[in-house]
Amino acid sequence: MDRSLALLRSGRVRTEGLVTHRFPLSEYAIALETLRSDPTSLKVLVDPSR
């Protein structure tokens, strides 16, 4: 895990595009439905600070 985090922090591993959808906590149900039904969803992020 430490090595993985170090690679991410260094920028040697590209992560753009991994999170395909972002939702505020108030749209949790929509986020789950998106994950279930949208074939373009790779990683759906629910952000409680939004």
C-alpha distance (Angstrom), angle and dihedral (degrees) to the residues before:
residue distance angle dihedral
M1 . . .
D2 3.80 . .
R3 3.79 91.6 .
S4 3.80 91.7 49.1
L5 3.79 92.0 51.0
A6 3.80 91.1 47.8
L7 3.81 90.8 53.2
L8 3.80 91.4 49.1
R9 3.80 92.8 48.2
S10 3.80 92.7 48.0
G11 3.79 92.4 54.5
R12 3.80 92.6 -124.1
V13 3.80 89.6 121.5
R14 3.81 115.2 60.8
T15 3.78 113.5 -137.5
E16 3.81 103.9 170.0
G17 3.76 110.8 127.1
L18 3.78 97.0 23.6
V19 3.80 91.5 106.8
T20 3.78 104.2 56.4
H21 3.81 99.7 172.3
R22 3.83 134.5 29.0
F23 3.79 126.2 -164.6
P24 3.79 135.4 175.9
L25 3.79 116.8 -117.0
S26 3.80 90.0 -104.4
E27 3.84 88.4 65.6
Y28 3.80 95.9 51.4
A29 3.81 93.1 126.8
I30 3.80 91.4 51.2
A31 3.81 89.6 49.6
L32 3.80 91.2 53.9
E33 3.79 92.1 47.4
T34 3.80 90.2 49.5
L35 3.78 91.1 51.5
R36 3.80 90.7 49.3
S37 3.78 99.9 43.6
D38 3.81 110.1 23.8
P39 3.82 111.5 84.0
T40 3.82 90.2 -161.4
S41 3.81 92.6 61.7
L42 3.76 110.4 106.4
K43 3.78 99.7 159.2
V44 3.80 123.9 4.6
L45 3.80 115.3 -159.0
V46 3.80 122.8 -156.8
D47 3.79 107.3 -161.3
P48 3.82 112.9 -160.9
S49 3.81 91.4 -166.8
R50 3.82 93.1 62.6
